[in-house]
Amino acid sequence: MAALHDDKAAETAEKASDEYITVALAKGRLAELSIEIFERLGFDVAEMKTKTRKLIFTDEKRKFKFILVKASDVPTYVEYGAADIGVVGKDTLLESGKDLYEVLDLGFGFCKMAVAGPAQMRGRLEGRNIMRVASKYPRIARDYFHGIKGQTVDIIKLNGSVELGPLVGLSEVIVDIVESGKTLKENGLEVLEEICPLSARLVVNRVSMKLHRETVVDLIGKIKGELK
């Protein structure tokens, strides 16, 4: 099955690239920051900086295509070869579990994944089993509590406003991204445990790394140089 998957990914990569290198960017702030980097490297990204509903942009001189996709879809586009390279948050990579090369920490989009809840839960998490945990990131929550902490907890998948979980009795705690912590504070919650730091990452399709190694490695080197 793994070999079949690689064959399909290779076929998709060859068709999709059509001698172009395709870069999938997560819509929003990560795309804006990524575009700034590519602009400093001399790529033609002028059209991407205008107000447009287009989703595919081409730099004909360098033979690069840029596609704007939903953040959670970036790993899928890259794993299946519809894009050779992607820029996406570490949280999305961890949650997706896709088989990709994570080649570079881009050094922006900093935040953290954390366990949060009411102050009275502080110090009560250790050894507490059959606790309910609400999260938009059930895979990350499960890996942390089941895998790292060895605790049996009930993971409840939510798609928004996870802060409500402890407030209405749906869960004791939540697992979510924390930036400033302002939203937590406004809802009477606080960070109880930090799971891991998060930032934007550059990822590469495994087949594309072989087919376009010289171009991909050259791009990685140039981006590294720009980030210094």
N, C-alpha and C positions, 0 to 999 in steps of 0.2 A: 504494500500500500504506500509506503514511504517513497519507493522508487517511482510508482505511478504518479504520486503527487508531484515529485520533482520534474518528471517528464511533462506533465500538464503545465507546471509553472514555467518551464523552459519554453514550451510552445506559446504560452500566453505572452511571455516576456518578449519573444522574438516578434510576434505579431503586433503587440502594443508599441514596442519601441520603434519598429520600422526604421532602424538606424538612429533613432532619437533616444536620448536618455530621458526617462520620465520621472519627475519628482512630484510626489504627493505631499501637499501642505495642508495642515489642519486649519480650517477656516477660523478667523478671529485673530486674536492677539499674536498667537504663535506664527501665523502666516505673515502678519505684518513685520514681525521681527526677523523672520527668515528672509523675506523679500529684501529687507535692508542689507542683509549679509550678501545675498546674491548680487545686489546692485553694486556694492562696494567691490565685488570681484569682477565687475565688468559685464554682467549678464544684462540682456535687454528685458527689463521688468517694468518698463514705463506704463504699459497698458494695464498691468496688474494693480497699479497704484491709482488708477482712475475708478470712478463709480461705474461699475458694469455688472451685468448678471452673467457674464461669461464664466465658464468654469475651466476652460483649457486655454493656455497661453503658450506661444511658441517663440523661442529664440532661434531663428533660422540660421544665424551665423554660427552659433555654437552647437546647433542640433540638440537642443534641450527643450523638453515640454514640461510645463508646470500645470498641475491639476489641483483644484481646490475641492476638498472633500470634508465631510464631517470628521471630527477628531477620532471618534471611535472606529471609523472605517479605514483610517490610514494603514494600520497593520494588515488588514485584509487585502487592500489593494497591493501592498508590497509583497505579502507572502505569496499571493497568487500570480505575481508577475505583471499585473496591470500597471504597476509603477516599479521602477528599479530602485528608487530611493524614497525615503519618507522622513518628514520631520513631525514628531509627535511627543506628547508628554509621557514621562516615565510611568505615570499612573495608568495611562491607556495601554501601554506595553504590558505591564504586570497583569492587568485585568484580562487582556485578550489572550495571553499565553501563546501567541503566534510564533512560528519558527523563523526567526529573522536574525541577521547580524546587527547587533547594536554596536555601532562603531565610534560614536562620539557624543560626549556630553556638551551641548551647545552653550551652556552657561547662562541661560535665561529661562524665564518662566518658573522661577524658584518658589517652592511651597513645600508642604510636607503632608504625608498621610498619617493620620493619628486616630487614636481611640478617644472619644470625647463623651462627656456625660455630666450629670449634676455633681457638684462638689462633694456630696456625701458618698459618692461611689469611689472617691480616691482612696486607695489602699485596700479596697474590697474586691479588686479584680483577681488577685492571685488566689489560685485554688478554687475559685468560684465556678462551678459547672452548671450546665443547663441555663445559662444566661442568654437572654435574647439580644441580638446585635443587629441593628438596622443599618443598611448601607446601600449605596449605589454601586459598590464594588464588592460583590459577594465573594469573588475568587480571592481577592486580596485579604478580606476579612477572614475567610476560611483558612487560607495559608498561614495567617498570623496566629489565630487562636488554636486551630487544630494542629498545624504543623510546627510552629515555633514554640508556642506556649504549652501545647499538649492539653488544651482544655476543650471540653465538650460544650459547645454553645449552639444555639439555634440562630442561623443566619436568615434575616428577613430582607429580601430584595425590595428596595424602593427606587423610584425614578426621579424623585425630587423632594426638596424640603425635608431631608432626613432629620433635621433638628427637631421636628415634631415628635419623632419616635419616643424619646424619654418624657416629653411633656404631656403626652396623652396616654402613657402606659403601654405603648406598643413594644417598647424595648427598654432595657436598662441603660444601654450605651449605643453609640453610633461609631462607625468607621467612615471617615470622610477626609477630603482635602481641606487643609487649613492654611490660609495665607496670613492675614492680619489677626484673625481670631475675633474680629469685631462681631460677626454674625453669631458666633457661639455665645459671646458675652451678652449680646442683646436678648438672647433666648435663655439666659440663666445656665449656660453650659460652659465647660472648660476642658482643655486638653488634659487627659488623664495619663496617656502613654503615647509616645511617638513611635510610629512603625518604621518609617523610612523617609529620607529627603527625596524631593521630586524636582525635576527640571526637564527642559526640552532635550530630546535625543535625536540623533541622526541614525536611521536604520537603513539596511540594504537587503534586497532580495538575495537569497543564497545563490541562485543560478546567475543572476545579473553580476554578482561579484566575480564569477568565473568568465562570463561572456564579455563583460566590459571592464575587466579589472583595471586596466591602465587608466581609463577615463575616471572610474570611480575613486581609485586611490589618489589620483591627481587632485580631484575635487576635495576629498577629505583633507589632504595636505594643505590646500589653499584655505579651506575654512578654518583649520587649526591655526594657521598663520594669522588669519583675520581676527581670531578670538583672543590672541595674545595681547 
